[in-house]
Amino acid sequence: MSLKCGIVGLTNIGKTTIFNCISNTKAQLTEFAYSTLKTNIGIVNIPDERLYNIDKIIKSAKVVPTTVEIVDIPGLAKGASHGEGIGNRFLSDIRNTDAIIHVLRCFDDDNLPHIEGSIDPVRDKEIIEFELQLKDIESIEKKIHRLEKVAKSGDKDAKKSLEILNICKKHIESFKPVRTAPIDKEDKKHIFDIFLLTEKPVLYVCNVDEASAIKGNKYVEQVKKAVQDEKSNILVIAGALEADIAELETEEERLEFLKDAGLKEPGVNKLIRSAYDLLNFQTFLTMGPKEVRAWTIKKGMTAQQAAGVIHSDLERGFIRAEVIKYNDFITLGSEQACKEAGKLSVEGKNYIVEDGDLMYIRFNV
């Protein structure tokens, strides 16, 4: 199950710096607005110490973490929805992502002028959202136009779709994102096919200077106040500091650097995990002599559905799942010890998988 997050923001706010810290693909950095002409894509491992703790016990051939695809979308500007700056082409790139990581500049730097002439993260947030809202209005109006004739003929589904589309349109015209519109989960199927940009879940990242890495600053407080009604998560990350950490070659050097900065782990690790959680994803684990592996599933998935993430044959021929809780395995130290202690359970196809479950799927095709 793939997960794709798009990093968005105005130009020259440190977005690509953060992308380079977490990605296996390094994008070119520049101080000039609109000089980045392409979207950068990187695959990022989800940090999960559980895999390595299991591997210490069973000593498998390899460890395979689950991943997320990060898409660094070139900086937007006022008028992007009408082709200004890098324009419409990159709004389409946002449409193809599952969630949005919205980076906001929360630091002063005279050597890196802001495209709007001053530092104001709330204004920057509103500029980006306005461009996304304009694009959504365009998509909504196109679908309304397509459905109006069908609805007049008495088609009940078309009438319901028009009702939901008009709710969305009115909500956006009040300068609010579709994700906060008063729409039931079941009714979202009426807008699913137009991939509205402001319906996507958002994680706000406040890019701060090194001195503000732990406690934030006045700009961060402004952002918190501005998004308090959105129920969106906010992370504080010092992009330049993270870039320095990413350049260090060994884990020991990175840990020492973090300690000196008063941090327990790189901020980008929190960013990756938050992006993963943003879409209501979780992980189950498998282990054996060949590999210890993490698998991505949606929260609430059954054992049979989770088996299908590994391979469709496992879902089709599912018999049962043998489940050990991660903490039980680490505490007792082996699969056999878990069996003897009654900590291995046999579950049917309707078992709801929990985060960190160690599972062995029995199947027959």
ABEGO torsion letter per residue (X at the ends): XBBBBBBBEBBGAGAAAAAAAABABBBBBBABBGABABBBBBBBBBBBAAAAAAAAAAGBABBBBBBBBBBBBBBBBBGAAAGBEAEAAAAAAAAABABBBBBBBABBBAABBBAAGBBBAAAAAAAAAAAAAAAAAAAAAAAAAAAAAAAAAGBAAAAAAAAAAAAAAAAAAAGBBAAABBBBAAAAAAAAAAGBAAABBBBBBBBBBAAAAAAEBAAAAAAAAAAAAAGBBBBBBBAAAAAAAAABABAAAAAAAAAAAGBABBAAAAAAAAAAAAAGBBBBBBBEAABBBBBBBBBGBBAAAAAAAABAAAAAABABBBBBBAAAAAAAGBAAAAAAAGABBBBBAABBBBBGBBBBBBBBX
